[in-house]
């Protein structure tokens, strides 16, 4: 999808320092101290030494080299015991000091190994912090994309600032999750799975929704992905997929169109788990305008029919007639009625609605109108 970079100041905090101490002392029979860039002990196997200044560490910080302290030297320094003290480095930056308590001759063989392990833990923590920062920046950018009040110019400028390189065409997706006591845990699992793919941009759009963008070619395995999500008990309710977009303007329009598709799906296809906008384009467009004066006038004949259809037989017949594209015998067989009964019902439908069912354009009007009436 692209690349994001940002500079972080490496801070050796107390949590990381104590983690280094605990990991090292689980293996070595010697006390370990970790000091920050001011020589203050922020991690130690000896709780009484925490938050005290270590003069040996200050020597390391001043000279940027290993300092060994024997019994005689320790007596001349405050807050110091015999041992080996080594600079902790990250990206050529001196971030603190690692100390191993004991006679230098005894602990010296362990010093470099412990320092190497400590610097690896610092690097691991730093990489995680950068990944979290990147995710936060991506989520913020996606929220701007979903906000029609934000100009496309500002969106483009923010993408450039983040060095976010979008490889078109892209596809917008909206993922709905089931409600439940483990919804937060499931949400985290799905989010991690989506974010594990570098070409995805993903964010939480609500408590039970995830919005993400992906390469348009990635949609071929959606059905299989839903099956895998069920096997992992991720609680995925529905996946909605937009058309391909080749610009920020198209991507925003595609994202907003998914909301219209979502409303349509909830009302007309609540059991459908995978909905693609290209398969429901016209129905989604009309359903989004279902309350407009123009569309209400279009639905008036159908509403008049529904009002007079006391037992629902005419509406059932109309559904079958539209579904079978006006093929009389096929429609009669589907309804389990005689063709004469079908003809009588069709005449009654035409009389009440004022629509000629033999005309393709007016039959299409009824077909689409039935979708817009709603479950009622």
C-alpha positions, -999 to 999 in steps of 0.1 A, spaced: 0 0 0 28 24 8 54 34 33 52 55 65 82 67 84 87 89 115 115 96 139 111 86 175 131 96 205 141 64 222 131 65 258 142 37 282 113 37 305 109 19 338 86 -9 324 111 -18 297 141 -15 321 125 -39 346 116 -63 318 152 -64 307 163 -70 344 137 -98 349 146 -116 316 184 -115 324 181 -125 360 159 -155 351 191 -169 336 220 -153 355 227 -156 393 237 -119 395 219 -87 401 212 -66 371 207 -28 371 194 -7 342 201 31 343 185 58 322 204 85 303 209 105 335 224 76 354 193 69 376 185 33 383 151 26 368 152 -12 368 169 -36 393 168 -69 409 173 -51 442 142 -29 449 161 -8 474 184 5 446 156 17 424 154 55 418 189 61 432 217 77 412 245 54 400 279 72 398 294 43 378 267 48 352 274 85 350 310 76 341 298 53 314 276 81 300 303 107 302 329 85 284 306 63 262 326 31 272 325 1 295 334 8 331 345 -20 354 344 -13 391 362 -35 416 358 -35 454 383 -7 460 368 16 433 333 10 446 343 23 480 351 57 464 318 61 445 283 67 458 255 42 451 280 18 434 289 -18 440 315 -39 422 305 -50 387 306 -42 350 287 -13 335 281 -11 298 265 16 275 232 7 260 229 18 224 201 21 199 207 34 163 241 48 175 223 67 203 233 63 239 201 56 257 212 42 291 235 19 310 234 -18 319 251 -29 351 259 -64 363 268 -66 400 297 -89 410 334 -92 408 344 -80 373 365 -112 367 334 -133 373 306 -113 356 327 -100 326 320 -131 304 283 -124 307 284 -87 301 283 -85 263 257 -112 261 234 -95 285 239 -61 267 232 -77 233 200 -92 247 190 -59 263 196 -39 231 175 -65 211 146 -59 236 150 -22 231 149 -26 193 119 -49 195 100 -24 217 110 5 194 98 -14 163 65 -21 180 61 16 190 67 26 154 42 1 141 16 15 166 24 50 154 20 40 118 -13 24 126 -25 55 144 -16 77 115 -33 55 90 -65 54 110 -65 92 113 -60 95 75 -89 70 69 -112 90 92 -105 120 70 -113 100 40 -147 91 54 -155 127 64 -171 145 34 -164 178 52 -127 173 47 -115 186 14 -97 162 -10 -68 187 -12 -62 184 26 -65 146 23 -39 146 -5 -16 169 15 -18 146 46 -10 116 25 21 133 12 31 144 47 29 108 58 47 96 27 17 73 21 19 59 -14 -14 46 -28 -12 21 -56 -44 24 -77 -69 9 -83 -81 4 -47 -113 -10 -32 -132 1 -1 -145 -25 23 -168 -24 53 -168 -53 77 -196 -58 103 -190 -78 134 -216 -97 156 -226 -84 190 -215 -104 220 -195 -105 252 -163 -112 233 -168 -85 207 -138 -65 217 -115 -95 216 -129 -106 182 -125 -70 169 -88 -70 179 -82 -103 162 -98 -92 129 -80 -59 131 -47 -76 136 -54 -100 107 -62 -71 84 -32 -50 95 -9 -79 90 -11 -73 53 9 -43 44 -12 -34 14 -43 -29 37 -53 4 53 -77 -3 82 -95 15 110 -123 10 134 -153 30 121 -175 20 151 -177 -4 180 -186 -33 156 -174 -21 122 -141 -20 105 -134 0 74 -104 -7 52 -90 -1 17 -71 -28 -3 -59 -34 -38 -88 -41 -61 -73 -75 -71 -75 -87 -35 -113 -94 -36 -112 -127 -54 -109 -146 -22 -136 -129 -1 -158 -160 2 -129 -181 13 -118 -154 38 -153 -154 54 -151 -191 58 -117 -189 74 -131 -161 97 -159 -184 108 -134 -212 116 -114 -188 138 -146 -176 155 -141 -139 146 -178 -132 147 -179 -116 112 -215 -108 103 -212 -92 68 -186 -79 43 -195 -51 19 -172 -43 -10 -172 -13 -33 -162 -9 -69 -126 -2 -79 -114 34 -74 -86 51 -93 -84 84 -74 -90 98 -40 -122 113 -52 -135 80 -64 -123 62 -33 -142 86 -11 -174 82 -32 -170 45 -31 -166 46 7 -197 67 12 -216 44 -12 -209 15 10 -230 32 37 -260 32 13 -253 -4 4 -252 -12 42 -286 4 48 -301 -15 18 -286 -48 30 -299 -44 65 -334 -38 52 -336 -61 22 -309 -87 25 -302 -91 62 -290 -127 57 -266 -120 29 -230 -120 42 -211 -108 11 -225 -79 -9 -207 -63 -38 -217 -28 -49 -216 -37 -85 -243 -64 -80 -266 -41 -61 -258 -8 -77 -293 2 -90 -311 -11 -60 -287 7 -36 -291 39 -55 -329 38 -55 -331 27 -19 -310 56 -8 -335 79 -25 -366 60 -13 -379 90 7 -376 115 -20 -407 131 -35 -398 120 -70 -394 83 -60 -425 84 -38 -445 94 -69 -430 65 -87 -440 41 -59 -476 55 -56 -492 30 -80 -476 1 -61 -486 15 -28 -522 17 -40 -521 -19 -50 -507 -30 -16 -534 -10 2 -562 -29 -17 -544 -63 -14 -560 -75 18 -548 -111 18 -514 -105 1 -522 -128 -29 -518 -100 -55 -484 -89 -41 -472 -125 -40 -483 -129 -76 -466 -97 -86 -433 -109 -70 -435 -142 -89 -444 -124 -122 -414 -101 -119 -391 -129 -108 -400 -151 -138 -399 -121 -162 -435 -123 -172 -435 -160 -183 -471 -169 -176 -469 -207 -173 -437 -207 -153 -452 -181 -130 -484 -201 -125 -465 -232 -117 -443 -214 -92 -475 -201 -75 -493 -234 -77 -523 -219 -95 -541 -223 -128 -532 -199 -157 -567 -185 -156 -563 -176 -120 -530 -160 -128 -546 -140 -156 -574 -128 -133 -549 -117 -107 -527 -99 -133 -558 -81 -146 -567 -70 -110 -531 -58 -104 -532 -37 -136 -566 -23 -126 -555 -13 -91 -521 1 -101 -528 14 -135 -496 -3 -148 -495 -25 -179 -477 -57 -169 -470 -67 -205 -447 -37 -209 -411 -44 -200 -404 -9 -187 -434 -9 -164 -427 -44 -152 -392 -32 -144 -408 -3 -125 -427 -28 -104 -397 -50 -99 -376 -22 -85 -405 -8 -66 -410 -40 -47 -374 -37 -35 -381 -2 -22 -413 -9 -4 -395 -26 25 -405 -57 45 -438 -41 55 
